[in-house]
């Protein structure tokens, strides 16, 4: 479990010079969550989170495996286009 009210960032995907998607794991009220959130960078400031994104509760590690499997299916579909 992640320390209560802490966030562990696993990666970032840049969508341009001033926008990125951050993938992280957090804990709140003794529950773990996977977060995919878009951040933007105002001029001369650090990146800030936006409302764009989602938080998925992951009570069991299998839920993360399920999410990965779904994303892999989406990738395979896109590769066929």
Helices and strands as residue ranges (DSSP letters): E 7-14, E 19-28, E 31-41, E 47-57, H 61-80
